[in-house]
Amino acid sequence: MKSRGLELYIKDYANLLRKISKFAKHPEKLYIITDFDRTLTYTCINNKKIPSLISVLRDPKFGILGEDYIRRAHELFNKYHPYEHDPSLNIEEKNSLMQRWWREHYSLLIEKGLRRQDIDKAVSYFKGKLREYVKEFFRVAHEYKVPIIIISSCGLGSYAVHKYLDVHGINYDNVYVISNELEWDSNGKMVGWKEPLITGFSKYLINLKEFRDIYEVIKDKDYGLVFGDNEDDYIVGKNNSRDMIAIGFVMRDVQNFDILAEEYNALITNDGDFSFAFDVFKRIIKQPF
């Protein structure tokens, strides 16, 4: 398979080839499970890490919701963000704290009158860039009617993810998004949110059988092609497919690299593009290169 100059880590290449050959015998049984942020998009641009989409709202350069919101949003960030990387906390404790952060932040967004058009603005200002070959991958998946399920802990929810895909022309009808769901009134003003909230520490609990419309599409499919950037994304794929090929996108210096290298069938390191993942996909569906 072509790597196009990528930095790749594959522990068991023969096993990966066996899985591709197995999946290629029944390409109609394939579906995609993928993370959004820093999987479909690059982690850095010009060696600078790209912050999450919701951080655009608290950027004073844009001032979408005003100075008081920016100050209080930063206070919440400074209070809760350190817990994300606190090694003394287990995943359940971190998830509980992240859930509390989201609820307090969502209450603040409601107080400040967040509207759908504010999210539209945030998406337009967002610097996150799709990895090269993602657009081609989505186009071919749509052409071959392969379902793509995006599972994201995005703070601005599924509306924001769909809007981002719209902007880039890849919001096809075979693409489904599972993310946080904000509630709106008839004027497009935020009035609440749906529970349970999805955080980076609770994605692994997601069961696709609970999403009836999506499960109806994939219930007779056996093979998951899974893309992610951490252990949660791997676990989501493992829990929701009978067999899978998992491809990860990680920086080479992440602390849990050795763990990820054991779990994922292949790792694209140091912010590589989507070409290897796309090549694996095309081999399964037998699409000409």
C-alpha positions as CSV (number, residue, x, y, z in Angstrom):
1,M,0.0,0.0,0.0
2,K,1.1,3.5,-0.7
3,S,2.1,5.8,2.2
4,R,2.9,8.9,0.1
5,G,5.7,9.9,2.4
6,L,3.7,9.6,5.6
7,E,5.2,8.6,8.9
8,L,3.5,5.3,9.6
9,Y,3.6,2.8,12.5
10,I,2.2,-0.6,11.8
11,K,2.9,-3.3,14.4
12,D,1.6,-6.2,12.4
13,Y,1.5,-5.5,8.7
14,A,0.5,-9.1,7.8
15,N,-2.5,-8.9,10.1
16,L,-3.6,-5.6,8.5
17,L,-3.4,-7.1,5.0
18,R,-5.4,-10.2,6.2
19,K,-8.1,-7.9,7.5
20,I,-8.2,-5.8,4.3
21,S,-8.5,-9.0,2.3
22,K,-11.3,-10.3,4.6
23,F,-13.3,-7.1,4.4
24,A,-12.8,-6.8,0.6
25,K,-14.7,-10.1,0.2
26,H,-17.9,-8.4,1.4
27,P,-17.5,-4.6,0.9
28,E,-21.3,-4.2,1.2
29,K,-20.9,-5.0,4.9
30,L,-18.5,-2.0,5.5
31,Y,-19.3,1.1,7.5
32,I,-17.2,3.9,8.9
33,I,-16.9,5.1,12.5
34,T,-14.8,8.2,12.9
35,D,-13.9,10.9,15.4
36,F,-14.1,14.5,14.1
37,D,-11.7,17.0,15.7
38,R,-8.0,16.1,15.1
39,T,-9.0,13.0,13.2
40,L,-10.7,14.4,10.1
41,T,-8.9,17.7,10.8
42,Y,-5.3,18.4,11.3
43,T,-4.0,18.8,14.8
44,C,-1.7,21.7,13.9
45,I,-1.3,24.4,11.3
46,N,2.2,25.9,10.9
47,N,3.3,23.9,14.0
48,K,0.6,25.6,16.1
49,K,-2.0,23.4,17.7
50,I,-5.5,24.3,16.7
51,P,-7.9,24.9,19.6
52,S,-11.4,23.3,19.6
53,L,-14.3,24.8,17.7
54,I,-16.1,26.0,20.9
55,S,-13.0,28.1,21.8
56,V,-13.8,30.5,19.0
57,L,-16.7,31.8,21.1
58,R,-14.4,32.9,23.9
59,D,-11.8,34.5,21.5
60,P,-11.9,38.2,22.1
61,K,-10.8,38.7,18.5
62,F,-14.3,37.7,17.4
63,G,-16.4,38.8,20.4
64,I,-19.4,36.8,19.3
65,L,-21.2,36.8,22.7
66,G,-19.6,39.8,24.3
67,E,-16.9,40.6,26.9
68,D,-18.8,39.2,30.0
69,Y,-19.2,35.9,28.3
70,I,-15.5,35.8,27.3
71,R,-14.4,36.5,30.9
72,R,-16.7,33.9,32.4
73,A,-16.0,31.3,29.8
74,H,-12.3,31.7,30.4
75,E,-12.9,31.3,34.2
76,L,-14.7,28.0,33.5
77,F,-11.8,26.9,31.2
78,N,-9.2,27.7,33.8
79,K,-11.2,25.9,36.5
80,Y,-11.9,22.7,34.6
81,H,-9.4,22.2,31.8
82,P,-6.5,21.1,34.2
83,Y,-8.6,18.1,35.3
84,E,-8.5,16.7,31.7
85,H,-4.8,16.0,32.1
86,D,-4.7,15.3,35.8
87,P,-3.0,11.8,36.2
88,S,-4.5,11.4,39.7
89,L,-8.1,11.2,38.4
90,N,-9.6,8.1,36.8
91,I,-11.8,8.3,33.6
92,E,-15.0,8.3,35.6
93,E,-13.9,11.2,37.8
94,K,-12.7,13.2,34.7
95,N,-16.0,12.5,32.9
96,S,-18.0,13.8,35.9
97,L,-16.0,17.0,36.0
98,M,-16.2,17.5,32.2
99,Q,-20.0,17.0,32.4
100,R,-20.2,19.6,35.2
101,W,-18.1,22.0,33.0
102,W,-20.4,21.5,30.0
103,R,-23.5,22.1,32.0
104,E,-22.2,25.3,33.6
105,H,-21.0,26.5,30.2
106,Y,-24.3,25.6,28.5
107,S,-26.1,27.5,31.2
108,L,-23.9,30.5,30.4
109,L,-24.6,30.2,26.7
110,I,-28.3,30.2,27.4
111,E,-27.9,33.3,29.6
112,K,-26.0,35.1,26.9
113,G,-28.5,34.3,24.2
114,L,-26.6,31.9,21.9
115,R,-28.2,31.6,18.5
116,R,-27.7,29.2,15.7
117,Q,-26.2,32.1,13.6
118,D,-23.6,32.5,16.3
119,I,-22.5,28.9,15.7
120,D,-22.5,29.7,12.0
121,K,-20.1,32.5,12.7
122,A,-17.9,30.3,14.9
123,V,-17.6,27.7,12.2
124,S,-16.7,30.4,9.6
125,Y,-13.9,31.7,11.9
126,F,-12.7,28.2,12.9
127,K,-9.2,27.5,11.7
128,G,-9.5,23.7,11.8
129,K,-8.5,22.3,8.4
130,L,-9.6,19.0,6.9
131,R,-6.7,16.6,6.3
132,E,-5.8,16.2,2.7
133,Y,-7.8,13.4,1.0
134,V,-10.7,13.6,3.5
135,K,-12.9,15.3,0.9
136,E,-12.0,12.6,-1.7
137,F,-12.7,9.9,0.9
138,F,-16.1,11.3,1.7
139,R,-17.0,11.6,-2.0
140,V,-16.1,8.0,-2.7
141,A,-17.9,6.7,0.4
142,H,-21.0,8.6,-0.8
143,E,-20.6,7.2,-4.3
144,Y,-20.4,3.7,-3.0
145,K,-23.1,4.3,-0.3
146,V,-20.9,3.4,2.6
147,P,-22.3,4.9,5.9
148,I,-20.0,7.3,7.8
149,I,-20.8,7.8,11.4
150,I,-19.1,10.7,13.1
151,I,-19.0,10.4,16.9
152,S,-17.8,13.7,18.4
153,S,-17.7,15.3,21.9
154,C,-17.9,18.7,20.2
155,G,-19.2,21.3,22.7
156,L,-21.3,23.1,20.0
157,G,-22.9,19.8,19.1
158,S,-24.1,18.1,16.0
159,Y,-25.4,21.3,14.4
160,A,-21.8,22.7,14.4
161,V,-20.3,19.5,13.0
162,H,-22.9,19.4,10.2
163,K,-22.4,23.1,9.5
164,Y,-18.6,22.5,9.2
165,L,-19.2,19.6,6.8
166,D,-21.6,21.9,4.8
167,V,-19.0,24.6,4.5
168,H,-16.6,22.0,3.0
169,G,-19.1,20.4,0.7
170,I,-19.1,16.9,2.3
171,N,-22.3,16.8,4.3
172,Y,-23.7,13.9,2.2
173,D,-26.8,11.9,3.0
174,N,-24.7,8.9,4.0
175,V,-23.1,10.9,6.9
176,Y,-24.5,10.7,10.4
177,V,-23.4,12.7,13.4
178,I,-23.6,11.6,17.0
179,S,-22.7,14.5,19.3
180,N,-24.1,16.8,21.9
181,E,-27.6,18.1,21.1
182,L,-28.5,21.7,21.9
183,E,-32.1,22.7,22.1
184,W,-33.5,25.7,20.3
185,D,-36.7,27.7,20.3
186,S,-38.6,28.7,17.1
187,N,-36.3,31.7,16.7
188,G,-33.1,29.7,16.8
189,K,-32.2,30.7,20.3
190,M,-30.6,28.1,22.6
191,V,-33.0,27.1,25.4
192,G,-31.4,23.8,26.7
193,W,-29.5,20.7,25.9
194,K,-30.2,16.9,25.8
195,E,-28.7,14.5,28.3
196,P,-26.5,12.5,28.5
197,L,-23.8,14.8,27.5
198,I,-20.9,13.4,25.5
199,T,-17.4,14.3,26.7
200,G,-14.0,13.1,25.6
201,F,-14.2,10.7,28.6
202,S,-17.6,9.2,27.9
203,K,-17.5,8.5,24.2
204,Y,-16.5,4.9,24.9
205,L,-19.9,4.3,26.5
206,I,-21.8,5.0,23.2
207,N,-23.9,2.1,21.9
208,L,-25.1,2.6,18.3
209,K,-28.1,0.4,19.0
210,E,-29.5,3.3,21.0
211,F,-29.6,5.5,17.9
212,R,-32.4,3.8,16.0
213,D,-32.1,5.6,12.7
214,I,-28.4,4.9,12.5
215,Y,-28.6,1.4,13.7
216,E,-31.2,0.5,11.1
217,V,-28.6,1.5,8.4
218,I,-25.7,-0.6,9.8
219,K,-27.5,-3.5,11.7
220,D,-26.7,-6.0,8.9
221,K,-23.1,-4.8,8.4
222,D,-20.2,-6.5,10.1
223,Y,-17.1,-4.5,9.4
224,G,-16.1,-1.2,10.9
225,L,-13.4,1.0,9.5
226,V,-12.5,3.1,12.5
227,F,-10.6,6.4,12.6
228,G,-9.6,8.2,15.8
229,D,-6.9,9.9,17.8
230,N,-7.2,8.3,21.2
231,E,-8.2,5.2,23.2
232,D,-11.8,6.3,23.4
233,D,-12.2,6.3,19.7
234,Y,-10.7,2.8,19.5
235,I,-13.1,1.5,22.2
236,V,-16.1,3.0,20.5
237,G,-15.2,1.1,17.3
238,K,-14.5,-2.1,19.1
239,N,-17.8,-2.0,21.0
240,N,-19.8,-1.2,17.9
241,S,-18.5,-3.6,15.2
242,R,-18.1,-7.3,14.9
243,D,-14.7,-6.9,13.3
244,M,-12.7,-3.7,12.6
245,I,-9.7,-2.1,11.1
246,A,-8.6,0.9,13.3
247,I,-6.4,3.6,12.0
248,G,-5.2,6.3,14.4
249,F,-3.9,9.9,13.9
250,V,-1.5,10.8,16.7
251,M,1.5,13.0,17.3
252,R,4.6,10.8,17.9
253,D,5.3,12.4,21.3
254,V,1.9,11.6,23.0
255,Q,2.4,9.9,26.3
256,N,0.3,6.8,25.5
257,F,1.8,6.1,22.1
258,D,2.8,2.6,23.0
259,I,-0.8,1.8,24.1
260,L,-2.2,3.2,20.9
261,A,0.3,1.3,18.8
262,E,-0.9,-1.9,20.4
263,E,-4.6,-1.1,19.8
264,Y,-4.7,0.5,16.4
265,N,-3.8,-1.5,13.3
266,A,-2.0,1.5,11.9
267,L,-1.0,4.9,13.2
268,I,-0.4,7.9,11.1
269,T,2.0,10.1,13.1
270,N,3.0,13.7,13.2
271,D,-0.1,15.1,11.6
272,G,-0.1,13.2,8.4
273,D,-2.8,13.3,5.7
274,F,-5.6,10.9,5.0
275,S,-4.0,9.2,2.0
276,F,-3.2,5.9,3.7
277,A,-6.6,5.6,5.3
278,F,-8.2,6.4,1.9
279,D,-6.0,3.7,0.2
280,V,-7.1,1.1,2.8
281,F,-10.8,2.1,2.1
282,K,-10.4,1.9,-1.7
283,R,-8.8,-1.6,-1.4
284,I,-11.8,-2.8,0.6
285,I,-14.4,-1.5,-1.8
286,K,-12.2,-2.4,-4.8
287,Q,-12.3,1.1,-6.2
288,P,-9.5,1.8,-8.8
289,F,-6.6,3.8,-7.6
